[in-house]
Amino acid sequence: MRGLLASQFISYHADPTDGFTSIGLTKANFEIQRPYNIPVDERYQFSFNDGVRRLWVYASDKPHALNSHTQPRTEIKIRGLDYSSGIRQFEGNVFVLQGTSGATIFQIFGAPKKEHRGATTMMLVIDSGNLRFYDKDLVASNVYDRWFRLNVIHDVSEGRIVVFIDGVHTFSTKVAGKAHYYFKFGVYASSRKSHYMESRKEAWGLYKPYDVPREERYSFKNKIQRLWVYANDKPYSVSSPTQPRTEQGL
């Protein structure tokens, strides 16, 4: 994503992952958090046949640690790929079982100390079949019992988050300050949780801008935007045959 801010990305690219390159993941990057007194396979399943990860939890379950006072969860924490600058993107195909409500299915964990939301910068919460930013802004409607593609772009430098559902921009918001971040997904109950909560994920990945960090080809100082590029630079996307560029979408 050469010289583009997250807010400008919305109208510039045909696909949310254009201009990004995939971050390689191994089994070591997956930390499964589930009720501390229950074996993993009683709250989590992974199918090698179709690549689907199924995560579920009950309202009566215990938290993920003996000394924790948080709500029950079955989540995957992405470890070893924390970030505190630049741009990162999460992508995944998501399925939410009918009846699941009051459950967070995706988080950007980490927030500045002054941030009023506490420990997170983003939580996408299922509310009676709708997907919301925390318990307020609507992100998507009628998400029960169907697969949908979720893309979340976090631009730390700009302080902005952009969400795409099935390739369509549906939500964006400004976020305060900088912190140490990582992604989580699954089901994490709230105080308004349903009896049973389940989500499934498949064909998901993490991305970063292709080849060159934005600040190495773009600067903004004293109200002047500077954009530059070299003849031997790569194109803006790994699959693009075009010439190198640093441009802004309007």
C-alpha positions as a printed Julia matrix, in Angstrom:
250×3 Matrix{Float64}:
   0.0     0.0     0.0
   2.41    2.57   -1.26
   1.85    6.05    0.1
  -1.83    5.42    0.96
  -3.51    6.02    4.27
  -6.19    3.61    5.52
  -8.89    6.23    4.94
  -7.79    6.7     1.32
  -7.67    2.94    0.75
 -11.48    2.73    0.77
 -12.02    4.09   -2.72
  -8.67    3.19   -4.27
  -8.52   -0.59   -4.41
 -10.87   -3.18   -5.87
 -10.0    -5.66   -3.13
  -9.1    -4.96    0.53
  -5.87   -6.99    0.26
  -4.53   -5.19   -2.84
  -1.22   -3.57   -1.98
  -0.64   -5.93    0.95
   1.5    -9.03    1.28
   0.63  -12.07    3.37
   2.38  -12.69    6.69
   3.42  -16.31    7.09
   1.86  -18.15   10.03
   2.78  -21.36   11.82
   1.17  -23.4    14.58
   3.32  -21.47   17.07
   1.38  -18.29   16.24
  -1.88  -19.76   17.57
  -2.65  -19.58   21.28
  -6.02  -21.14   22.09
  -7.75  -19.64   25.12
 -10.69  -21.63   26.54
 -12.3   -22.26   29.97
  -9.4   -23.3    32.19
 -11.06  -26.45   33.51
 -12.09  -27.9    30.13
  -9.92  -29.74   27.55
  -9.26  -27.85   24.32
 -11.14  -30.35   22.16
 -14.35  -29.74   24.12
 -14.46  -26.09   23.02
 -12.37  -26.02   19.83
 -12.15  -28.07   16.64
 -10.03  -27.74   13.52
 -10.91  -29.63   10.34
  -7.97  -30.49    8.09
 -10.43  -31.32    5.29
 -11.88  -27.82    4.85
  -9.65  -25.67    7.09
 -12.54  -24.57    9.31
 -11.85  -23.66   12.93
 -14.92  -24.06   15.16
 -14.92  -22.25   18.53
 -17.76  -22.36   21.06
 -18.47  -21.5    24.68
 -21.35  -21.59   27.19
 -22.54  -18.75   29.38
 -21.91  -20.91   32.44
 -18.29  -21.68   31.53
 -15.4   -20.48   33.67
 -12.87  -17.88   32.45
  -9.68  -18.84   30.62
  -7.49  -18.65   33.75
  -8.07  -19.64   37.37
  -7.3   -16.15   38.66
  -9.23  -14.3    35.93
 -12.48  -12.45   36.59
 -13.35  -12.04   32.9
 -16.24  -13.54   30.96
 -15.94  -17.04   29.42
 -14.27  -17.35   26.03
 -12.91  -19.65   23.4
 -10.55  -17.54   21.34
  -7.37  -17.73   19.33
  -4.75  -15.15   20.19
  -2.23  -14.44   17.44
   1.11  -14.42   19.22
   4.58  -13.51   18.04
   3.24  -10.97   15.53
   2.42   -8.05   17.81
   2.77   -4.58   16.29
   2.92   -1.0    17.51
   3.33    0.95   14.26
   2.54    0.77   10.57
  -0.49   -0.97    9.05
  -1.83   -4.48    9.6
  -4.81   -6.3     8.14
  -6.84   -9.28    9.33
  -8.84  -11.36    6.85
 -11.08  -14.35    7.45
 -14.24  -16.07    6.3
 -16.6   -16.08    9.28
 -19.72  -18.06   10.21
 -21.84  -17.18   13.25
 -24.33  -19.76   14.5
 -27.97  -18.69   14.85
 -28.77  -17.62   18.44
 -25.26  -16.47   19.31
 -25.5   -13.02   20.9
 -23.47  -10.81   23.2
 -20.26  -12.41   21.94
 -17.17  -10.74   20.5
 -15.92  -12.57   17.39
 -12.89  -10.36   16.66
 -10.64   -8.08   18.7
  -7.72   -5.75   18.22
  -6.25   -6.16   21.68
  -4.2    -3.34   23.16
  -5.05    0.3    23.77
  -3.43    3.49   25.09
  -3.86    3.85   28.84
  -6.08    6.88   28.36
  -8.41    5.01   25.99
 -11.87    4.76   27.57
 -12.57    1.32   26.07
 -10.08   -0.34   28.39
  -7.83   -3.1    27.09
  -8.98   -3.15   23.45
  -9.0    -0.83   20.45
 -11.67   -2.79   18.56
 -14.27   -5.41   19.44
 -16.71   -6.71   16.84
 -19.73   -7.97   18.75
 -22.69  -10.1    17.66
 -25.94   -8.48   18.76
 -29.03  -10.54   17.85
 -27.76  -11.32   14.36
 -26.08   -7.98   13.7
 -22.38   -7.16   13.89
 -21.46   -4.03   15.86
 -18.41   -2.01   16.88
 -18.56   -2.7    20.61
 -22.27   -2.36   21.48
 -22.94    0.69   19.31
 -22.17    1.31   15.63
 -23.63   -1.14   13.12
 -21.0    -2.86   10.97
 -23.15   -5.51    9.22
 -26.71   -6.83    9.41
 -28.11  -10.37    9.32
 -24.88  -12.31    9.74
 -26.41  -15.5    11.21
 -25.9   -18.86    9.52
 -23.98  -17.63    6.48
 -20.33  -17.28    5.56
 -19.08  -13.72    5.17
 -15.63  -12.36    4.45
 -14.24  -10.04    7.11
 -11.32   -7.66    6.46
 -10.1    -5.28    9.17
  -7.32   -2.77    8.41
  -5.61   -1.0    11.31
  -3.44    2.01   10.47
  -1.6     2.84   13.69
   0.08    5.99   12.36
  -3.17    7.5    11.14
  -5.15    6.19   14.12
  -7.84    4.63   11.97
  -9.63    1.3    11.53
 -11.45    0.31    8.33
 -13.79   -2.72    8.02
 -14.9    -4.52    4.87
 -17.66   -7.14    4.74
 -17.62   -9.31    1.6
 -15.25   -6.81    0.0
 -17.49   -3.8     0.66
 -16.47   -0.99    3.01
 -19.07   -0.92    5.81
 -17.41    0.88    8.71
 -14.46    3.05    9.69
 -13.5     4.89   12.84
 -10.74    6.98   14.35
  -8.92    5.5    17.34
  -6.8     7.32   19.89
  -3.08    7.05   20.49
  -0.63    4.19   20.04
  -0.08    0.98   21.96
   1.09   -2.63   21.6
  -1.45   -4.61   19.54
  -2.38   -8.12   18.48
  -5.42   -9.83   16.92
  -7.84  -12.27   18.56
 -10.85  -14.12   17.16
 -13.42  -16.67   18.31
 -16.18  -16.1    20.88
 -15.73  -13.95   23.98
 -18.86  -13.47   26.08
 -20.21  -10.19   27.41
 -22.58   -9.51   30.29
 -25.47   -9.79   27.78
 -24.36  -13.19   26.49
 -26.63  -15.91   25.12
 -26.61  -19.41   26.62
 -24.48  -20.82   23.78
 -22.09  -18.96   21.49
 -20.27  -20.28   18.43
 -18.29  -18.88   15.52
 -16.26  -20.51   12.78
 -13.34  -19.22   10.73
 -11.72  -20.46    7.54
  -9.19  -19.32    4.92
  -7.97  -16.43    7.01
  -4.69  -14.57    7.13
  -2.69  -11.54    8.23
  -1.28   -8.95    5.87
   1.07   -5.99    5.84
   1.67   -3.39    3.1
   3.55   -4.79    0.14
   7.36   -4.42    0.15
   7.97   -0.89    1.52
   6.59    0.8     4.68
   4.47    3.89    3.92
   6.79    6.25    5.8
   9.64    5.33    3.41
   7.75    6.78    0.42
   5.41    9.33    1.99
   5.64   12.15    4.52
   3.35   14.88    5.78
   4.91   17.85    7.55
   3.93   21.5     7.91
   0.82   20.81    5.8
   2.99   19.58    2.91
   2.56   16.05    1.59
   5.69   14.59   -0.01
   5.44   11.47   -2.19
   8.43    9.81   -3.87
   9.37    6.63   -5.7
  12.44    5.0    -7.29
  12.68    3.52  -10.77
  13.69    0.14   -9.34
  10.81    0.0    -6.85
   8.23   -2.78   -7.12
   4.59   -2.07   -8.14
   1.97   -1.3    -5.49
   0.75   -4.91   -5.41
   2.6    -8.21   -5.6
   0.33   -9.29   -8.48
   0.44   -6.0   -10.41
   2.43   -5.69  -13.7
   2.36   -1.87  -13.55
   5.18    0.61  -13.01
   6.19    1.69   -9.49
   4.09    4.43   -7.88
   3.41    6.42   -4.77
  -0.03    7.94   -5.17
  -3.02    9.08   -3.17
  -6.56    8.02   -3.92
  -9.09   10.84   -4.05
